[in-house]
Amino acid sequence: MRVKLEDVCKRIYAGGDVPKDRYSVDKTDIFNVPIFANAEKDDGLYGYTDEARENELSITVAARGTIGYTAIRREPFLPVVRLITVVPNLSKVSARYLYYVLRNYKPKSSGTSIPQLTVPDIKNNFINIISISEQEKIADRLDKVSKLIELRQKEIAMFDTLIKARFVEMFGDPESNSKNWPVYKLSDLCNVGSSKRIYQEEQTADGIPFWRISDLVNKMDTGSADSGLYISQDKYNELIKNDQVPVAGDILVTSRGTLGRCYIISDTDKFYFQDGMISWLSKYKTGITPLYIKYLFMTSGLIRQINGMQAGSTVAYLSIGMLKKLNIMLPDLEAQNNFADFVYQVDKSKVAVQKALDETQTLFDSLMQEYFG
């Protein structure tokens, strides 16, 4: 039987404002009630207060930002910043079953410039009601697959941590340069620039993909990017002719938002990218490898160097001029190549785990489709 979601819930509401006069970043004896907002990081934890708004087991759904991020809340809490709280009637619906129903919900476009989810969106959603015992069996199956996904994600994160630790072991941190490597400005080691500006009227309905900074980040995080934006093949050929297209081994660097994330161009890449938001490193001097640069940008020392350039800026920004001035320690080429060999071996193991993760995610998605449509 299909019913409206509100028919199996005690209440559904959106969070209010943060109580600034009753708020602490850290948990204390007085402020010990968690505040949750619209975010996935740290499970949406915003801080702490002294009084809960919700005391019953609930499911929260992010209405802004990380839209649709869903979590079960088992302790008293305060929802804020329009975070949607759904309190199930446990005589009608299992909390875990409802969690997966909400997690499967795809918000419809509201037509506003800023995507968001509303209480009416949730209330008017439909749910397939079966016996509580059957709901629990479905939740058990989905929990098992979810835990497998989580374990494999942790494995991949451990591989990344291992590579970063090996980098510091081999080369040291660039802030202290304890191994006394020679230091150069980045502009002494490679060309630092950006793409040619592509105006809106030059974009086309198909052709060569045109990536914004969000698409580049998606490519690094998920392995895919689909901006829906393109430039013509003729325009791309013109850029190639004028030596304005990155080639294999060049690095693209994020210059807005999360600064200094590096993407190494592969042999199979064929796209163009947004100027101003993404910087372009090319034409390296002899004795430096792209892989070394990529992992150097992940070290705490270089991150602090970048952050130190942000004084007085209200928006995180890494200009071409700032990039050129970065101090880069340069180990000998043999050490860089030894590090590359290590990364290659770790990546082989990482690929196997990623394949297993992809297969498990496909199983989870098919189960969600089977159960919830």
Rosetta blueprint (number, residue, H / E / L):
1 M L
2 R E
3 V E
4 K E
5 L H
6 E H
7 D H
8 V H
9 C E
10 K E
11 R E
12 I E
13 Y E
14 A E
15 G L
16 G E
17 D L
18 V L
19 P L
20 K H
21 D H
22 R H
23 Y L
24 S E
25 V L
26 D L
27 K L
28 T L
29 D L
30 I L
31 F L
32 N L
33 V E
34 P E
35 I E
36 F E
37 A L
38 N L
39 A L
40 E L
41 K H
42 D H
43 D H
44 G H
45 L E
46 Y E
47 G E
48 Y E
49 T E
50 D L
51 E L
52 A L
53 R L
54 E E
55 N L
56 E L
57 L L
58 S E
59 I E
60 T E
61 V E
62 A L
63 A L
64 R L
65 G L
66 T L
67 I L
68 G L
69 Y L
70 T E
71 A E
72 I E
73 R E
74 R L
75 E L
76 P L
77 F E
78 L E
79 P E
80 V E
81 V L
82 R L
83 L L
84 I E
85 T E
86 V E
87 V E
88 P E
89 N L
90 L L
91 S L
92 K L
93 V L
94 S L
95 A H
96 R H
97 Y H
98 L H
99 Y H
100 Y H
101 V H
102 L H
103 R H
104 N H
105 Y L
106 K L
107 P L
108 K L
109 S L
110 S L
111 G L
112 T L
113 S L
114 I L
115 P L
116 Q L
117 L L
118 T L
119 V H
120 P H
121 D H
122 I H
123 K H
124 N L
125 N L
126 F E
127 I E
128 N E
129 I L
130 I L
131 S L
132 I H
133 S H
134 E H
135 Q H
136 E H
137 K H
138 I H
139 A H
140 D H
141 R H
142 L H
143 D H
144 K H
145 V H
146 S H
147 K H
148 L H
149 I H
150 E H
151 L H
152 R H
153 Q H
154 K H
155 E H
156 I H
157 A H
158 M H
159 F H
160 D H
161 T H
162 L H
163 I H
164 K H
165 A H
166 R H
167 F H
168 V H
169 E H
170 M H
171 F H
172 G L
173 D L
174 P L
175 E L
176 S L
177 N L
178 S L
179 K L
180 N L
181 W L
182 P L
183 V E
184 Y E
185 K E
186 L H
187 S H
188 D H
189 L H
190 C L
191 N E
192 V E
193 G E
194 S L
195 S L
196 K L
197 R L
198 I L
199 Y L
200 Q H
201 E H
202 E H
203 Q E
204 T E
205 A L
206 D L
207 G L
208 I E
209 P E
210 F E
211 W E
212 R L
213 I H
214 S H
215 D H
216 L H
217 V H
218 N H
219 K H
220 M H
221 D H
222 T H
223 G L
224 S L
225 A L
226 D L
227 S L
228 G L
229 L L
230 Y E
231 I E
232 S L
233 Q H
234 D H
235 K H
236 Y H
237 N H
238 E H
239 L H
240 I H
241 K H
242 N L
243 D L
244 Q L
245 V L
246 P L
247 V L
248 A L
249 G L
250 D L
251 I E
252 L E
253 V E
254 T E
255 S L
256 R E
257 G L
258 T L
259 L L
260 G L
261 R L
262 C E
263 Y E
264 I E
265 I L
266 S L
267 D L
268 T L
269 D L
270 K L
271 F L
272 Y E
273 F E
274 Q L
275 D L
276 G L
277 M L
278 I E
279 S E
280 W E
281 L E
282 S E
283 K L
284 Y L
285 K L
286 T L
287 G L
288 I L
289 T L
290 P H
291 L H
292 Y H
293 I H
294 K H
295 Y H
296 L H
297 F L
298 M L
299 T L
300 S H
301 G H
302 L H
303 I H
304 R H
305 Q H
306 I H
307 N H
308 G H
309 M H
310 Q H
311 A L
312 G L
313 S L
314 T L
315 V L
316 A L
317 Y E
318 L L
319 S L
320 I H
321 G H
322 M H
323 L H
324 K H
325 K H
326 L L
327 N E
328 I E
329 M E
330 L L
331 P L
332 D L
333 L H
334 E H
335 A H
336 Q H
337 N H
338 N H
339 F H
340 A H
341 D H
342 F H
343 V H
344 Y H
345 Q H
346 V H
347 D H
348 K H
349 S H
350 K H
351 V H
352 A H
353 V H
354 Q H
355 K H
356 A H
357 L H
358 D H
359 E H
360 T H
361 Q H
362 T H
363 L H
364 F H
365 D H
366 S H
367 L H
368 M H
369 Q H
370 E H
371 Y H
372 F H
373 G L
